[in-house]
Structures are given as structure tokens and as C-alpha cells.
Amino acid sequence: MIFRTRRAASLATAALLASGAFTALGAPAYAAGTETDLALTAAGTRTTDGVEGKVGWAKIANQGEGTPTKLLVKVDTSKVDDTKLVVGAYTEGGCDVTGDTKPELWVCELDKKEIPGPGQTTEVPIVLFKAAEGVTGPYTAPVTISIESPDDTDESNNSVDVDVELTPESGVDLGVIVPDVKTRVDLDTFEEDGPVRPGDTALLWSEIANQGDLTAQGIKLTYQLPKGVTFLPIEGCEISSDKRGAVCEDDTFLLERDTVLIVPLAVEVGKGVEAPVTLTGGSLAAEAFGALSPDARISQQATKPGFGKAEVREIKESEFADIDPTDNSDDFAVVVTATNGGGGGGGDLPVTGVQVGVIGGVGAGVLAAGVAMFLVARRRRVVLVTPGDEKTNA
């Protein structure tokens, strides 16, 4: 498979992460139909000291039947040496950061549109970066991430203990995010038109970032769709007989450091799907075939539409390993709304734009001024990648 690329405008944002104190949640007081079971996992908390930092993820899955009315994420960074690493979180709802001499506890409220519905997952960025340019690894520290909601009926899966790690190893570090599919798309005009219904087409957006300090040589993307959803034809990808699986690979593609691939693939929801329903079981796993040596020269062809012709220096497979494989895959769902003659408007907008801003814009530096913390984005390059020709333009 040969990817075609084009540059998008650089993403640079600044977010104020301290927005006042939160009130205590207190004893559960469920609103009708909001009871649910939220489960927390984490990925991507290891980074090479060859970069300024990276974005990891706290992933919150809604395993119940209701949508919570309120949701907090807490990140305890009290045991992190802030002369080595600074660790923080980001949500659109805002964060309160406390600590006497350094950030020790982040309490972040999710905006209503960030809260996952039944069967859905939301990813909260966990930012790791070096406290100063000259800091080197190895360094490891424990961090506790937890979630709280008055609507959660099972607290046994609401907390995870992870290590944040700065390693002196050099390499590729792929990170994958696939937002849940919520919006139908007209494939003739590529206009979004309300929620997905049985028989509709939609775009599955996936984002693959290289947050390591070496360029990835070749990439393979392995997709699996939920039952009831199928891929439309994709030039250059191998689609399974049931049209629910796809393997897209290009062994000459160069994914440079600080680069995000955005891959939209057309999918179709079966007309026989009984809605409303959230179809779970979707996934994407990404892997690189190898890495360019640090002194390798990258041809300009690697960043142009014809980059498949770029010169690639061969590296033995035994010399290659992803710095942090925990964030090389992501699960997603397809949210299907019942057809009731109500017309097209009003559905949730896709979250891809937000996620691109998060992956491409979260990074570089956090300045501490009392408990006020600013998250200042570094400039990152985003590459829009469309496998093959969905519309022939030649």
C-alpha cells in the first residue's frame, strides 16, 4: 500500500488547566438512567529522553447502561521528581492543580461531550515531559490515576498505578488513537450530516503519532470493525472476506518524529442493524517495520506525495523495538441511532478535530505559577494520510 500525504497547518494551542476548586462528589445520588460502570486503564507512560516529552492516555470505558452526569479524573504525581519529569493531565472541562512546591495532584473534570456513553471510551491525555533540556534517563516514578463519578456503581476498576519512565534508549514510539464513530458522512460531498443510522456511511478516523526520537521505516495498520459494520473498498489495503478486517501497509513510508498520521477510511453500517445500539469490538493496531539510524539522511521525497521513492536505509529487525508498545493500539465503537424519520441534523459531531489537536498540540512545556498551570503546545507537523484513491483525480 502507498500512502499519499499532504501537510496541514501546524497545531499550536495554549490551555489554562487551573479553573477553580471542585466541590466534593459526596455520596452517590443517581439521576434516572445514569447509573453505570466505568473502568480505567492507562497507556503510553514511557518516553525516551531524546524528545521533550510525549502524550500518554488515561482511557475510561463505559461498561454499563447509563451515561454519567459528572466525571472527574485525578492524577497523583506527588512522587514524581519535578526536576526530572513533569506529569499532568488535560480535559476540556478544566483541571485544578494542587501542591506546596510542585504539582502533586491534578483533579480534572470532563466536559459533558467528553463523558463516554454506554459502550464508548474516552481518552484523557496524560502529558509527560522533561523538566529541563539536559535531563537524561533512566528515571522511573510511580503515579496513581483514578476516576470518580456519583453515577458509578462499581469502584473496583476506578484506579490504576503506573510508572512514568524516562529512558535513555533511542527509538520509534508509535501512539494510536481512534475516536468512536458517531457521525454519518456523504461520501460524494464528504459533508457530515447528523448521527449514524442503519445503512449509513461514515468515516473511521485513526491517528498514529511517532513520539520517539527516530524516524519509523515502514508502517503496518491492522483494523478490525465491530460486527454489523463493513469497510468500503480501499485501494492498496487487503480487506478480509467478511469486510470487517483490513490490513494496510507500506514498507517504504517514513513516519518522522513529531509527526501525526490521520487516516480516514470509509465504512458502512448494515441496514439490518437494530438501533439504537453501540457496536463495540473495533480496534486498530499499528507497528513500524524498523527505524532509520540517527545519522541517516531523509530524502525530501519522504515528505512529498511521492515519498515512496525515498531512499531508506535498511536496519536489521533485531535492532528495532518500539520504545513504548503499550499505546500502539486502541479500541473504538460505532454509535448507531435509530431511524425514526426525524431527519439528519443534530447528532454529535465527530471528535476527530479535538483529538488531532490533542495529539498534535499537547507537548512541550508547563509553567508553574502557584497552583496555576499552563499547558503550552509545541509546534508539531500533522500529515493527513488517505490510503489509495477514494476518488480518482487523475
Disulfide bonds with the S-S distance in Angstrom:
Cys95-Cys108 2.05
Cys237-Cys248 2.14
